[in-house]
Amino acid sequence: MLRVEDLTVETTGKTIIKDLTLEVPKGETHVLFGPNGSGKSTLIKTILGFSNYKVVKGRIYFKEKDITDMPINERVKLGMGVVFQSPPALRGVKLKDILNSFLGQSRDGLENLIRALSLKHEFLDRDLNVDFSGGEVKLSEMLQLFAQRPDFALIDEPDSGVDVENLERIGKVLNNYLAESTGILITHTGYILRYLNVSKGHVIINGTIACSGNPLSILTQILHEGYGWCEKCLLMGKRELHERIAGR
Amino acid sequence: MNVSQEDKVPAPNIREFIRGVKRWTPCPLTSLPSDVTERSLQVGVRLDEENRSGTYFQIDDVPIFHGIKRIFGGKLEIIGMRQALQRHEWLKDYFWRLTDRGADEFTELADKDWDDGYFVRILEGQKLTFPLQACLFISTDKFNQNVHNVIVAESGSDAQIITGCTIHPSVSRGLHVGITEIYVKRGAKLTFTMVHNWASEFDARPRTAILVEEGATFVSNYVCLSPVRSLQMYPVAYCIGEGAKARFNSILYVRDGSYIDVGTKIVLDGKGSRGEIVSRAIATDSAQAYLRGLLVGRSDDSKGHIECRGLLLSDRASIHAIPRLDAEVRGVELTHEAAIGKIAKEQIEYLMARGFSEEEAEALLVRGFMDVSIFGLPATLNEEIRRIVESASRAH
């Protein structure tokens, strides 16, 4: 469904993604691991088409269409959706304004979601992300994703800054959703993986994929050895070997 | 106001306007032509009088209509100012009391060439469930209208007034001078909403002053979203009584070559009095906006805050926020915050990631910027102003 081919991306003159290739077939959810600044969020924003991220090499294909130069909203119309890690505050724009644009008149789905995420209706009337707590930001982003129900979801750190109760709630709803969808998920801590069935994991180091394989094995390895181990691995060109170990 | 800045406001030449046309005669509101009805509605004045307690309507220099809904009989008065001065001997003490006739050339003009205006009085302890409405309409091109209004909210009363000042679609030039003196007596509450709708060659000089007594509350909402050649005003509220409160909210959309200089002054004289100034201004095209706020703290425990936000949509437009705080005794607490910026690309792209086009995203953010719910108004008035803002932003 999504194919990123030999992608190199610059932002403010610095190369963040380098020669990155990634394919996510329909029905699979891939997890991206990697240290801070390795390029995970940049990859998501580039796939979406944010103007600060300049593709200097390579192409992005979505549903067999070359979307590399397509405006953001066109990509969204094609079936992409996103959960941002730290979205901007929008004064005067209400959460319900966005939900309504996705849902139109059908409100049943929304009511179910509000219940599943234990939200209050007043939440929908608040200015988007203005004075939201960390958990509220995630719940709002999730709610928007579920209202949109895109074919392909880009999910950036749904577990950062969320307390245990909300994490469980978000994890369960997200797992239900992803069971019928396709997507890429970034997690720094891996906490959310407790609740999710994901197909494949990739470690991104210095803007490129250092290894790929079983996400839980990769996570265990990272938790034991840290990302330093991945860096060494990348330097030694042991990507193939490592893929085998991780995929055990 | 600082004289050098006042000098920059494009000055209308008073002599080039027309006066004394007397083209209209009094008539029922429902017999006014549809273009008058439509224009009035845009500034919040409903000629069907639905959800209104009383109405005053003036076109050019002629008071056309005044009336009170039957169920509000005995609770209030709303009549032309000349007639009111004949009816009440005491009223002369309220006329030119808060505003000095000789303050500037426009007050002098309103004193010399006076075209009526309205008198509103809400009787003691009366709480009006529906707003009063007044419309000051200009139907003649190049006309100079000088009105003088007095509002007296007697002790313990509670009311809302919507004043709409607007022009006929055929009017492009003119000068509106409006003197408004408002008395909010002990324990009374008055919400005064003023909506302006002018044209790109039109000049407006409102002169408003308010006296707020002990335990009384005055709330002003000012909305101007149309182009105007020049608009200059600096309403002042004197919170003289203990616990008196004044709050001024304004929403301005300054477009084309408009020049506006809108200030607010609150004098906190009463012990524990409160003042708040909240403004939102959007400037586009080659418009210039000066937003002033002045809080004067003169009494113990008085508190005030100025919050001003500006949004620039064009490189040729400019916004100048000039908040000022004067604390004259100890125990005064005055604060201000001002922020001017443009719409951030990040915000637009966030909304595009939710499927909105770039234009839709910008419109949503602009509308959000003018969100009236920040003013904390009663629900019905909130809806009313929201409707005005939305219809005006669509109309232009």
Contacts between the chains, C-beta under 8 A, distances in Angstrom:
chain1	res1	chain2	res2	distance
A	48	B	353	5.7
A	50	B	349	5.4
A	51	B	345	6.4
A	51	B	349	6.6
A	52	B	345	7.7
A	71	B	352	7.0
A	71	B	357	8.0
A	71	B	358	7.4
A	72	B	349	5.9
A	72	B	352	3.9
A	72	B	353	5.5
A	73	B	352	4.5
A	73	B	353	7.7
A	73	B	355	5.6
A	73	B	356	6.1
A	73	B	357	5.4
A	73	B	358	7.5
A	76	B	352	7.2
A	76	B	353	6.1
A	76	B	354	7.0
A	76	B	355	4.5
A	77	B	355	6.4
A	82	B	353	5.2
A	84	B	350	7.2
A	84	B	353	7.7
A	87	B	350	5.8
A	88	B	344	6.5
A	88	B	346	4.8
A	88	B	347	5.1
A	88	B	350	5.6
A	90	B	347	5.7
A	90	B	350	7.0
A	90	B	351	7.5
A	90	B	365	6.7
A	90	B	368	6.3
A	91	B	368	5.8
A	91	B	369	6.5
A	91	B	371	7.2
A	92	B	365	7.6
A	92	B	367	6.9
A	92	B	368	2.6
A	92	B	369	5.5
A	92	B	370	7.1
A	92	B	371	3.4
A	92	B	374	7.9
A	93	B	351	7.6
A	93	B	364	5.7
A	93	B	365	6.5
A	93	B	368	4.1
A	97	B	364	6.7
A	98	B	351	7.7
A	98	B	354	5.1
A	101	B	354	7.0
A	101	B	355	6.6
A	101	B	356	7.1
A	102	B	354	7.6
A	102	B	355	7.2
A	127	B	368	7.5
A	127	B	371	7.7
A	144	B	354	6.5
A	148	B	354	7.4
A	148	B	355	7.3
